[in-house]
Amino acid sequence: MPDPIPWSYVGSLVDAWVGTDDPDELDGDDIATHLELVDSDDGTMVHQLIDLEAKLAAYAATVRALRTWTQQQAARLLGEKGAVRVGDTVWRYTARTEERCADPDGFFAWLRSPDGQKVVDRIWNPNTVKKGSLPEAVRDTFFVKERGEAKLQAVPVEKAPKFLRALDDGAVLWGDRGEDGSHSDTTTG
């Protein structure tokens, strides 16, 4: 677990975000300036961002666990159909329910019937199919791959691909950073 950072540091970041009328207005340069991050080709800023990400993840996990616990305790105290108003917010008891199939074999048999086929045509979503189970020609013809929003994925070194396991501690493998593609080498930070 990373060394804890003071709540005031996290609080100052939150204050900067909340201080804007629209959080989307706060661009990357504003955040970097507020956090006093240093952008350089030796990977200093990458290391600072990864360190901050790890610390914020630890705080987020703790905050999430505390929020879950306090909500569960308050719900238990309120009881079913209970509620409390605090300012402009009403907190009410709720419990998630989920349905599950009690007889999968019977259900699949019904789906094969004429009545079941009518329902399948209306409810079946092809995006939920495991694409790996389809022939390649079907995948290539009927499905497209779309790249989503860029994000960071933490992978334990022992589970990383071999070429990433070979990186020395502190080394940065630059990928395509955009239009200029200026970084394509490995740098030790």
LINLINCOR-V841523 format. One record per pair of residues at least 12 apart in sequence whose ideal C-beta (glycine too) atoms are under 10 Angstrom apart, sorted by sequence separation. I is the first residue (numbers start at 1). J is the second residue. D is the distance in Angstrom with one decimal. If there is no record, write none. Layout:
BEGIN
i=[I & I]
j=[J & J]
d=[D & D]
END
This chain:
BEGIN
i=[36 & 37 & 81 & 131 & 157 & 173 & 174 & 17 & 32 & 35 & 78 & 80 & 81 & 111 & 129 & 172 & 173 & 174 & 16 & 17 & 35 & 78 & 79 & 80 & 129 & 131 & 172 & 173 & 16 & 19 & 37 & 78 & 80 & 171 & 172 & 32 & 75 & 77 & 126 & 127 & 171 & 172 & 16 & 17 & 32 & 35 & 74 & 75 & 76 & 126 & 170 & 171 & 172 & 13 & 16 & 31 & 75 & 168 & 170 & 171 & 15 & 16 & 74 & 75 & 167 & 169 & 170 & 71 & 75 & 166 & 168 & 169 & 13 & 167 & 168 & 12 & 13 & 12 & 71 & 9 & 13 & 10 & 9 & 13 & 10 & 5 & 9 & 10 & 5 & 9 & 2 & 3 & 2 & 5 & 10 & 2 & 5 & 10 & 2 & 3 & 4 & 5 & 2 & 3 & 7 & 1 & 2 & 5 & 10 & 1 & 2 & 4 & 5 & 2 & 3 & 4 & 1 & 2 & 1 & 2 & 4 & 1 & 57 & 57 & 53 & 54 & 53 & 50 & 49 & 50 & 50 & 47 & 46 & 47 & 46 & 43 & 45 & 42 & 43 & 44 & 46 & 43 & 42 & 43 & 41 & 43 & 41 & 43 & 41 & 46 & 48 & 41 & 47 & 43 & 46 & 41 & 43 & 45 & 42 & 43 & 44 & 41 & 42 & 43 & 40 & 42 & 41 & 40]
j=[48 & 49 & 93 & 143 & 169 & 185 & 186 & 30 & 45 & 48 & 91 & 93 & 94 & 124 & 142 & 185 & 186 & 187 & 30 & 31 & 49 & 92 & 93 & 94 & 143 & 145 & 186 & 187 & 31 & 34 & 52 & 93 & 95 & 186 & 187 & 48 & 91 & 93 & 142 & 143 & 187 & 188 & 33 & 34 & 49 & 52 & 91 & 92 & 93 & 143 & 187 & 188 & 189 & 31 & 34 & 49 & 93 & 186 & 188 & 189 & 34 & 35 & 93 & 94 & 186 & 188 & 189 & 91 & 95 & 186 & 188 & 189 & 34 & 188 & 189 & 34 & 35 & 35 & 94 & 35 & 52 & 52 & 52 & 56 & 55 & 51 & 55 & 56 & 52 & 56 & 50 & 51 & 51 & 54 & 59 & 52 & 55 & 60 & 53 & 54 & 55 & 56 & 54 & 55 & 59 & 54 & 55 & 58 & 63 & 55 & 56 & 58 & 59 & 57 & 58 & 59 & 57 & 58 & 58 & 59 & 62 & 61 & 152 & 154 & 152 & 154 & 154 & 152 & 152 & 154 & 172 & 170 & 170 & 172 & 172 & 170 & 172 & 170 & 171 & 172 & 174 & 172 & 172 & 173 & 172 & 174 & 174 & 183 & 182 & 187 & 189 & 183 & 189 & 186 & 189 & 185 & 187 & 189 & 187 & 188 & 189 & 187 & 188 & 189 & 187 & 189 & 189 & 189]
d=[9.0 & 7.0 & 6.2 & 6.2 & 9.3 & 8.4 & 7.3 & 9.4 & 7.5 & 7.8 & 7.8 & 5.6 & 9.8 & 9.6 & 9.8 & 9.1 & 5.2 & 7.0 & 7.2 & 8.3 & 8.9 & 7.7 & 6.4 & 9.2 & 8.8 & 9.4 & 6.7 & 8.5 & 7.3 & 9.7 & 8.4 & 4.9 & 7.5 & 5.6 & 5.0 & 9.3 & 8.6 & 9.4 & 7.3 & 8.5 & 6.9 & 7.7 & 9.3 & 9.1 & 9.0 & 7.1 & 6.7 & 8.7 & 8.9 & 8.0 & 9.4 & 5.0 & 5.7 & 7.7 & 4.7 & 9.9 & 5.0 & 8.7 & 5.8 & 7.1 & 9.1 & 8.6 & 8.6 & 7.4 & 7.0 & 9.0 & 4.8 & 8.2 & 7.6 & 9.6 & 6.2 & 9.5 & 6.8 & 9.2 & 9.8 & 7.2 & 6.7 & 8.4 & 9.6 & 8.5 & 8.6 & 9.3 & 8.9 & 8.4 & 8.0 & 8.8 & 8.6 & 6.9 & 7.8 & 9.9 & 9.6 & 8.9 & 6.6 & 10.0 & 6.1 & 9.2 & 4.9 & 9.8 & 9.3 & 9.5 & 7.1 & 8.5 & 4.4 & 7.5 & 8.2 & 8.3 & 4.9 & 9.2 & 9.8 & 9.1 & 9.4 & 7.5 & 8.1 & 8.5 & 9.6 & 8.2 & 9.7 & 6.1 & 5.8 & 9.9 & 9.9 & 9.8 & 9.9 & 7.7 & 6.3 & 7.8 & 8.0 & 7.8 & 8.5 & 8.9 & 9.6 & 7.1 & 9.9 & 7.8 & 5.4 & 7.6 & 9.9 & 9.9 & 7.8 & 9.5 & 8.8 & 3.7 & 8.1 & 9.7 & 9.4 & 8.4 & 8.9 & 9.5 & 8.6 & 9.2 & 9.8 & 7.4 & 5.2 & 9.5 & 7.0 & 9.6 & 5.2 & 9.5 & 5.9 & 7.6 & 6.2 & 6.8 & 7.9 & 3.4 & 9.7 & 5.5 & 9.9 & 9.1]
END
